[in-house]
Amino acid sequence: MGLSIRASFVRSVTLAASAALVLNAWPVVAVAQTKPPVMTQQGPESVADLAAGLLDAVVNISTSQNIKNDDQTPMPQVPDGSPFQQFFDEYFKGQGGEGSNRQRTVDSLGSGFVIDPSGVIVTNNHVIEGADDIEVNFANGSKLKAKLIGTDTKTDLAVLKVEPKKPLTAVPLGDSRTMRIGDWVMAIGNPFGLGGTVTVGIISARGRNINAGPYDNFIQTDAAINKGNSGGPLFNMKGEVIGINTAIISPSGGSIGIGFSVPTELAANVINQLREFGETHRGWLGVRIQPVTSDIAESLKMETPKGALVAGIIKGGPVDGGDIKTGDVIIKFDGRDVVEMRDLPRVVAESPVGKAVDVVVVRDGKELTVKVTLGRLEDGDNAAEAGQSPQGEEEGTDQAEPPAAELPPSDVVLGMKLAVLDAAARKTYGIADDVEGVVITDVDPQSAAAERRIAAGDVIAEIGQEAMETPEDVSARVEKLKADGRRNALLMIANKTGELRFVTVRIE
């Protein structure tokens, strides 16, 4: 994806200072003079010197990919001796036959930058993804074939290597954490194939989540970025790379002033791992998480909604059987605050594999500190997938509602009909043997439970962090919460395979 943005400069307005007033009475009272706001510039006076030292380190990346053409269009019949005969022969037969045997080449352009004089180059993964041939074009007109060292789809980064005859001009990675909203930045890239294009703007926002991946933490900038800028650097005014330009918001495909860069606080570790291993080695905690809403926070006796709620523990993961429990809210990881759910995957991924870290959790309204040792995310992918609900025909099969006589009599609580989870209920709903709790046999469509998408066949495992075994347990727990003045009940719901989720249901 290309990037595009137009820099917008805002002139500041200085307010007139208030004159000091002196009253002709005893005692004399002086009203202090109001200090005028500091006059600011419209922008840097010039970035010419800065750009001159950086242009040689920014490269254009061209790729080509051979794609089989599945077009079944028959070859036109051209009379012998026609002036177009040679053209049609080359086009339709030059790639090994007619129709689907033809091959075509797709070319694309992007940007990148040199981080090591020996020829190490950083760009976006989507710039080189699927390429059969990668060529790096330098500012002096020279070209070199590039070898792919490694890619990371989760952050859309890639590292290339060229073999120059002499050391290349390289640029350093800076610390994006020191950048503030309003700081000036400069982008250099290859928009629409126009290499060496320099644009200037400011940091418009930080920590943007655009749903591009699990670790979104983008810098938003209004420095003009367009198609072809992808993979290019975003510099601070010291000439350090503080972001890799990756995405834009643009209905037309051109710059509208909203572009996004991967910050170096996230990219630096990924780049180092790709250089060293050719792949990423991310930390892995082995938990399933969900956001902490205001209702969930109230149910857990938390003053404010924050952190990541542990909705499940992945079997065979680093904390399986450990000190972190389902229902815990992780609010701090290795000394770093977890303000939102999406903060946790990022800080865990940035931690070294095998590192023992302190994790602060909220359990039963109290903060506890537990120590965990991280596994490797890439090694745990299969385990994580195995812990998810099966995707297939079984998942989509409609479960017939059982005749009332097949299950024990049901209690009704919060609009849900409940029954003991016995062998008959497990057979009727296909509930796994390791799932424990109280089965839901029916849900009133007009109830608060239905609003939370609770359905027949779901199992109530816990309410308010207390295990449920019988419908009477559920009734008693809800009545206790109601007597305590609670407005919501926090339910841990298990599906038929045992995958857990937390929902809050209004107590009516």
N, C-alpha and C positions, 0 to 999 in steps of 0.2 A: 504494500500500500504506500502510496506517496504521501507527502505531507505538504500543507500549504497554509500560509498565514500572512496577514499584512500588519506591519507594525503600526501602532497607534500612539501618537505622542500627545499628551495632555498638558496644556499650559497651566501652571498653578497661578492662583490669584492671591496677591498680597493684600491683606486687610489694612486699612489705615489705622495707625496707632492712636489710641485715645490720649488726649493731652492731659497732663497732670493738673489737678484742680487744687487751689489753695483757698480756704475760707478765711474771710477777714473777721475772725472771732477768736477769742481765747478759750482753749488752747488751739493752736494752728493744727489743722488736720490736712494731711496730704494724701490724695488718692493715687496709688501707685500706677505708673504708666504701663499700659498693656504691651507685652512684648510681641512684636509682629512675627508672624510665621516666617520660617526660613524660606528664602527664594530658592527654587529649584530650577535646574536646567531642563530644557525640552528634551535633551538627550546628550549622549557623548558628543563632544565637539568634532571628533573624527575617530574612526576606527581603522584608518588607512595603515598606520604602522603595525597595529595588531594583526590585521588581515594579511599584510605582506609576509609576516613570519609564519603564518599558518597555512596559506594556500597550497604550498608544496606537499603538505602532509595529508591533504584531502584528495581522495581519488574517485574516479568514476569507475563503476563496475558494470560491465556488459556481460550478459549471459546468453547462451543459446541452448535450446532443447529440441531434440528431434522427436516429433510426435507422429504416430501412425494415423493417417487420414482414413477414417472409416466411411468416407463418402462413397456410395455405390454408383455415382453418376457414370453412365457409360461414356466411352470416348466418342466424340463427334466424328461423323464420317466426312472426311475432307477429300475432295477430288485430288488425284495425283497431279503434281505440278503446281498446286495452289501455292501462292506466296505465304500462306499461313500453315502449310503442312509441317514445316520444321518446328514451328512454335508448339503446335499441338502434340507432335511426337515427343518433344522434350518434356512437356508438362505432364502428359498422361502416361508416358512409358519410361521416362527417365529414371523413375525410382523403383524399377523392378516389376513393372506390369501395370495393368489397369486397375481402376477402382480402389478397393481397400488396400492394395499393396503399396500405394503411394505414401511417401513420407514428406512431411513439411517441417520447416524449422521456425521456431518461435523465438524471437529475440526480446530482451528486456534490458532496461537500464536502471541503475541505482547508484548509491553513494557509499562511501566508506572512508576510513581514516587509518593511518599508520600509527601504531602504538609502540613499535620496536624498530630501530634502524635496520635490523636484520631482515625485515620484510613481513612482520606480523600485522595483519589488517583486520579491523573489526567492521562488521556491517550487520544488517538485519537478516534473519533467516529467510524471510519471505522474498528477499532480493535474489537469493541464490537457490532457493528450494527447487529441486527437480532438475537443476541445470546439468547438461552434459558437458558444457564448456564454460569456464569462467575466465574472463580477461580483465585485468586491472589497467586502467589508463591513467597516467600521471600528468601533472600540470605541465611538464616540459615536453609532452607529446609522446613519450616513450610508453610502451605497452609490455606487459608481462603476463604469462599464464599463471593462474593461481591454483593452489591445491587447497581443498577444504580440510581444515583441521578438526572442526567439530561444530555442532549446532545445538541450540536449545529452543525447542518450540514454545516452551512455557513463558519465556521472556522474549522470544523472537530475536535471538542474537545468534551470530555466527562468527567464527574466526577463520581467516584465510592465511595462507603463507605463499609468498613469492620469493624468488631467488634473484636478488639484485646483484649487479656487478660491483656496486659500491654502496655504502650505508645510505639509507633513506632518511629524509626528514621525518621525524616522529613528534607526536604531541603527547603530553602527559594526561593522565586521568586525575581530575580534581575531586573534591569532596562535595557532592551535591547537598549534603546535610547543612552546609553553611549558607546555602543560598536562601534568599528571602523573596517573598512576593514583592514585585516592583524592581528587583535587581535587573540590570541590563544584561542581555545575552546576545550572542551573535551565532548565526547558523551559516554554514558553508556547505554547498552540495551541488547536485547535478539536476536541477529541475528541468523537466522536459528536454533533457539532453544538453542543456546549456551549462557546461562544466564551469567550476570555479565561481559560482554565484554566491555573493555575500549579502546577507540580510541581517538587520538588527531589530530587536524588540525587547520586551521585558518578560519576566516570569509572571504569568497571569494567575497561576494557582499551583498548589502542590498537592500530592497525595490523591490524584484523580484516579477513580476506578471507572474504566470504560468497558469492562467485561471482555477484555481482550485475552485474559489469562488468569490463572489462580493467584498471581503475585502482583496484580496491578497496583502501581504506586507512581503514576506518571506525573511528570512536570508538564504543566500546560503553559504554552508560550504563544505570543502573537507575532514572533519573528516569522516573516513570510517564508512558508515552506510549501512546496508543491510536489506533484508527481515526479519521482526521480530523486527527491531528497532523502528517501528512505535509507536508513543506515548511515547517514551523515552525522557529523558532530554538532552539538550545541555547546558553545564556549562561554565561559565567564569572561570578564574583562581582564583577567590575568593570562588568558590564552590556554586555560585548562578545560578539558572536556568534562562537562558536568551532566551531559545527557546524550542519548543516541536517538535521533529523530525517527519516529516509527509510524505515527498515525495522524490523521486529520479528521475533522468533521467538515464535510463540504458537500452540499446537495449537488453542486455543479461539477465537482472535481477540481475546482480551483480554490485559491486561498480566500477564506472568509475570516481569518484571524484566530482560528482555534486549532492548534496543533499540539501533539503530545510527544514527549521524549522519555525514554527509559532512563531513570536517574542512575548515576554511577554508584550510588550507595547500594543499589540492587545489582547493577551490571558488573561491577568490578570483580566480585567473587565468582560470578558465572564465567567471565572471560578468563580468569586465572585457572579455573578448573578445566575449561575447554582446552586451554594451552597445555596443561599438564597431563590430562587424562584423555582428551578427545571427547569427553562426555561430562555430565554434571554428577557430583556426589553430594546430594542434598540430605540434610537431616530429616528424620521421620519420627513422629511421635506415635502414630498408630491409633488415632482416635477419629471418630466422626463428630463433627461439630455443627452447631446451628446458632443463629443470632440470639442474643438476650433481649427480648422485648420488654417494654415497661410492665406488661402483665406478668411475664416470667420473673422479672426482678422483684415485683411485689410479692409473688408467691414464695420466692426464695429469701425473703426478708433482706433484700438488698436495697440500699437507699437510692441508687441510680442504676439504670440499665447499662452494663458494660461487660466486656469480656466475651469469651466464647464458651457456650454451653456444651459439655461433652454429652453427646446423644448416643454414643456407642463406643465400645472398645473393639478394635480389630483383632481377631484371633491370631495368635502367633506374632503380634506386633510388639514393639519395645515395652509397652506398658501393660500388656496382657497379664493379669494376675498381679499387677503392681499396686502402687499407692494411689493412682488416679482412678476415680470411680465414675461410673455413669451417673449423670446428674450434677457433677462438679462444674463450677464455672471457673475457667482459667482466666485470671486477671493480670498475671505477670509471668513472664517467661525469661529466665536467665537475666533478670534485672531490667528487662524491657517491658513497659506497660502494654497490655493488650486491651486497647480501648474498644475496638470493634472486632467482630468475628474474623474479618478478613486480615486482621493484623497477625493472627496466630500462624497461619500457614507460611507467611512470609518470614517471620522471625525464626521459626523452626527450620525452614529450608536454608536459611543463611547460617545456621549453626553447624559446626563440624560433626561428621558422623562419629559416633562413639564417645562424644562428649557427655559428661555427667553434669546436669544443670538443675538449678533450683526452680521449681514451679510453684507459684502461689495460686491456690484455689479457694473458692468460697464453697463451703459445705455446711449445711444446716445453719446457715446464717453466720458462720464463723470463718475467718481466714486461716488457712493451714498452708504450711510450706512442705512440699514433698520433693524428693530428688529422683530424677529419671535419667536414664542413659539412652541417647538417641540411636536409632537404627539408620539405615540408608533408604531413602525414599524409593530409589530405582529398584532396590532389591525387594521392597515391599509392595510394588505395584500389583503383583499377582495375588498377594494376600489380601490387599484392599479390594480387588475386583471380586475375589471369592466371597468377601463379606457383604457384597451388595446384593440387592434383590435380584433374582434371576430374571433376565430379559428374554422373553420368548413366548411360546404358545401358552405355557402354563400360567405365566403372569397375566395374560390377557383373557384367560378362560373365565366365563361368567360362572359364578358359584350360585347354584339354585338355593333359594331360601328353604331351610329344612322344615318339615312338618313339625308342629308344636309338640307332638307326642314323642319325637325322637330325642329331645333334650329335656333336662330337668326344668321345672317351672322357673320363670325369670323374674328377677326384681327389676324395677324401673328406677333409674337414678339419672338426673340431669338429661332426661329425654332418651336415655339408652336402656334397652332391655339387656339384662346381664344373666349369665349362667356360669355354673362351675365348669372349668376347663377339664373335662374328662375325656376318656377315649372316644366317646361318641362325638363330642364336639370337635376333637382333633380330626376325626375322619370326615366329618361333614364339611369343615372349612379348609382341610388340608394343612392344618397347623403342625409345625415341626415339633418333635418330641422334647426339644430342649427349651421351648418357649413356655414360660410360666406366668400365671396371672389369672384374670377373670375375663372370659370371652364375652364379646358384645354380639348379641343375636339380632338386634334390630335397633334402628336409630330413627327417632321422630324427625321427619324432614324439616319441621319448623323449629327445631331445638338449636341451642347454642353448639351442641356437639356436632350437628350436621354442618354448621357454618365452618367448623374446623376440619371438615372432610373426614370425620370419624365414620367408619362404616362397619356393617356386620362382618364378622370374621376377624376384626381387630381385637387385640388383647390388651387389657389394662394391666400393666406390670406394676406400676407404682402410682400413688397419689401423694403429692407433697413429700416425696422422697421416702415414703413408707410402702413396703411391699404389700400387694393385695393377693389374697388367696381365694376369697369367697365373695359373692355379691354382698353379703352382710358387712364384710370389711370395707367395701366401697361406700356403702350407705353410711356407716359409722364415721368414716374418715371425712366424707363430705359434710355431715352434720357437725363434726368437730370444727372444721374450717369455717362453717357458717357461724357457729357460736363464737368463734374468735374474731368475727367481723371481717373475714376475708371475702373479697368480691369475686375472686377467681380460684379455681382449683387447677393445680399443675399436674397434668397426667403424663405419665410415661407410657406411650402406646407402642406395642410391638405388632408388626405384621406377621403373616403366617410363617415367614422364614426366620423371624427373630430380629429383623432390622428395627431399630428403635428410633422414635422421635418424641419430642416433648411438645405438648400443646396445652394451652390454657383455655378452660371452659368456664364461662360465667356461671356463678352460683345464683340461681333464681329463687 
